[in-house]
């Protein structure tokens, strides 16, 4: 890249290489975690509206699993039919700005940032300026890296689509996972009374996140008629829509998050569409959404983190060369909160 097209740091970058390459996890085909391998590939370069980051940490989320497996098949329309168009996986990132494109105005070399940079399982990644924000001052790079995708999804589900209000009773399924761990904290920060649903081994984690009540799904049924909720944020378990309706107040809302499970073509998105259609005719409101990452949402989260209202919950950390092991840990359902990748 010619010098008039970018500004670049000239020192202090311990990850710099003299041959213009970097270490990265790559995948050439869809499949299990076995498709991931560590390789040395060319270092990316900035374009006019992008930022080159020296990656210090990345986050692992279910979205990366979808791209790894190519399922549901509908996502291949965007990511590639026979294999991923972009061979380096990873979305969540936290790092230091190395270079900026000529149209970038918000960042400069040396800035510490977090956000979404496709291909973050590498020593360097390129991210759009409008997908980044300044790293919260009171977080490590590992903590900041596990925020973007999961926390924005939780923010959209709880605050924007769910419209949580102070004093409401909120139920969160999958409360111990990546999105759930943020959903619990966000609902509490809004003054709601929160009940978290999770497995036996993770009850202590959900309590530590601030949940007022916990339900062990292996022993109790949140839809047993004993309690009704103003808002249900359904993140895991794929309960029947009839069960969600049974646990809601007549004026309540159920927000279906994510696209896990379901058929091989659309995944859980088909369930979301069905819920929205059903709620148009009778019963409580049901809503789904597709989350997108924006600077404004990252800045909202950074403010909450710096105010001590939200704290990233990292259950395990893996080095870059252990990404396959990290993915197997996630797929096995062993993750408590978020999984961080250090680079």
N, C-alpha and C positions, 0 to 999 in steps of 0.2 A: 504494500500500500504506500503510495507516495506521500511525502511529508506534509503537503498542503491539505490532505484529506483527513488527517487525524492528528491529535495531540497524544503523546505517549510518554509514560514514565521512563526515565533513563537509569534509574538505580533503585536499590532496595528490594528488588523482586527476586526472592530466593528460589522461585520456581522457574526462572528464565532459563532457556536453552540456547545454545549458540547455533544449532542447526535448524531452528524453526519448527521443532517437533515437540510433542508432549505425550505423557502417558494418559491413556483413556480406557474406559471399558467400552467395548464395541459388541454389536450383535449383527450377524449377517442374515439371520432368518428368524422366524417366529418359533417359539417353543418354550421350554421350561428354563429354569435358571442356568441350565447347562449351555445355553446359547451365548452367555456372557463370557468374554475373555478380555484379558488385559493386553493392550497393544500400544505401540508407539505410532502416532499418526501426526499429520501436519497440524500445526497450531492455527486456529481460526483467526481471521482478520476482520476488523470492523468495516461496516458500511456507513453511509451518511448518518443514519438515525439510530445506530447501535453503539453498545459499550462493550469493550473487551475486559473480562474479569479474570484475575488470578483467583481460582476457586480455592477457598479454605475448607469449606464444608458443603455438603449437599444433603437433601432430605429424600427419604424413600417413601413412596406412597402407592396406593392401589392403582393410580393412573399409570405408573411405570409398569406395573404388572400387566395391565391391559395392553400396553404397547409391546411388551416383551412377548406375550402370547398371541397377539393379533386377534383377541377376542374381547367383546363380541365382534363378529365379522364386519359389522357396519363401520367400525373405526378404520378399517383398511382403506376406505374411500379417502381418508385424510392422510393416513400414514404409509400407505403402500400395499399393494395386493399380495405380492409374493414374499415380501420382506420389507422392513422399515426403510423409508427413504433416507432418514438420518440415522446412521449406524450407532451414534453415541446416545445412550439412554440418560434419563434424569431430567428433572424439571426444576425442583426447588434448589436455590443456590444462595450462598453468602460468600462474599469475597471482597477483594480490593480492586478498584478500577485501575487498569493498566493503560488503556487507550480509549479515546472517544472519537466518534465520527464527527464530521464537519457540521452537522445539523444539531448535535447534542448541546444543550445549554444548561442542564441541571446538574451535571456531574463533571468531575475533573480527575485526572490521575491522582491516586492516593486515597480517594474517598472509600469508606467502608460502606457497602450496600448489601441489600438482600432483595430477593424477588424470584422471578422466573427466567431462567436461561436454558433453553432446550439444549440438551447435551451436557448436563452439569456433572456427570460422572467422569470428570476429566480434570486435568490441571488448569485448563483454561476453557472458558465458554464465552459466547457472544450473546448479549441480551438486548432487547429493545429498551429504549429509554423509558417508555411508558409502562414497563413491566418491572421497574425497580424503585426502591426507596432507600433512604439512608438507614443503616442498621441501628436498631435501638441501642442507646448507649449502655444500658444495663444488661446486655446479653452477650454471650460468647458467639463466635461464628457458628458453632454447632447448634446453639439454641435458635439463632436467627434463621438458619438454613431449613429448619423443620417447620417454619411458620407458613410460608406463602400459600401453597395449594390447599392444604387441609384447613388452615385457619380462615382463609377467605371463603371456603365452602361452608364452614360453620357459621361465619358471619352472615353470609347470604341466607342460610337456612333459618337461623334463629332470629336475626334482627330485621332483615329486609323482606323476606318472603313470609316468615313466621310472625313478624310484627309483635314480638314479645313485649309485654308491659309489666311494670312494677306490680308485685302482688299476685301475678298469675301463677298457676300451678303448671309446671312444665315437665314432661317426661322425655327422656333421651335414651333411645336404644343404641347399643354399641357405644356406650359411654366411655369405655376404656381404650378405644382405638384412637387413631390419629385425628379424625374429624371430631369424634365424640369428646375427646379430652378438651378440645377448644369449645365445643358447644356447651358443655357444662359450665365452664368459666364465663363464657359470654352471657349465658342466661342469668347466672348469679350476679354479674356486674350490672345487669339491668334491673335487679331487685326481685327476680322471680324466685319461687320456691321450687327447687329442682330435685327430681327423682331420676337416678341413673340406673339403667339396666345393663348388667354384664354378667360374666361367669364368676364362679366362686373364688377363683384365685386372684381376681382383680377387684374385688369389692373394696379392699383397702385403698387402692389407687384412686378409685372414683370418689371415695370419701375425702381423700386428701386434696382432690381438685375442687372441693367445696360443695359437693352434692349434699342436700339436706336429708335425703333418703336414698337407699340403694335397694335394688331388687335383683336377686340371684335367679336368672332365667332358668337354671337347671332345677330349681325347687319351687318357684312361685310364678304365677301368671299375672302380668300387669293388667290384663283385660278380664280379671275375675269379677268385675262389677263392684269391687270395694272402693275404688277411687276413679274419679273422672278428671280429665285434664283440659286446661285451656289450649295448650299447645303440645303436640307430640312431634318430635324430630326423629324420624325413623331412619337410622343409619345402617342398621345391621339386623340380620335374622329373617328378613322378608316375611313378617307376620301377615296373615290374611287381612285384606282390607276391612273385612267385617270385624276383625278383632280391634283394629285401630278405631273404627267407628264406635265400637262398644266402649272403648276407654275414653272417648272424647265427650266433653260437654256439648250440648246441642249447638252452641255458638262457637265451638272450638275449631282448631285448625290442625291438620296433620300435614307435615312437610316431609316428602319422601326424598331422601338424599342419595345420590349415586346411582350406579347402574350395575350393582353386583347381582350375580345369579341370573335367573331367567333363561330364555332361549339363547341359542348360539348366535343368532342373527343380531338381535337388538339388546340382549342382556336384560337388565332390570329396567331399561327405559320403557319397555312395553307396559310394565306395571305402573310406572309413573303416568303414562298417557291414559291408561284405564282408570286410574284414581281420579284424575282431573275431570274426565268425562263423566264418571259416576257422580261426582260432587255437584255437577251442574244440574242434576235432576232432583236430588234429595239428600238430606243429612248434612253433617258438618262439612266444612270446607276442606278439600284436599288439594295440595299443590305440589308440583315438582319444578325443578329448574335445572339449567345447565350453567355451571359456574364458569366465569371468566375472570382472569386476573388483571387488576388495574392498579395503577399507582395510588389512587385515592383510597382504595381498600387497604393497601399495604400501610399507608400512612395512618389510617384509623387504627389498625392493629398495633403499629409502633407506639402510638400514643397510649393505648391501653396497657401495653407491656411496660412502658416507662413509668406509668402511673401505678404499677403493681397489681392491676386488675386481672391481667392474663399472664401466665407464665408457661412457656413451652415445656412440655413434659417429655423428656427423652428417656426411653426405657433401655436402649442399647445403642452402642456406637461401633462402627466397623471401619477399618481402613479400606482404601480404594480397591485393593486387590482382593478384598473379601466381599465384594458386592454380591456374588452368587450366593454366598452363605447368608448374607443379610436378607436377600429375597426369599430364600427358603424359610428363614425365621418368620418373616411376615406372612407368607402363604400358609404356614402351619398354625397361624393364629396365636403365636406366642408373644407377639409384640404388646408391650404395655406403653400406651402413649405412642410417641414417635420413634423412628429409627433414623439415626444420623450416620452419614458417610463422611469420614475425614479424608482430606486430600493433602 
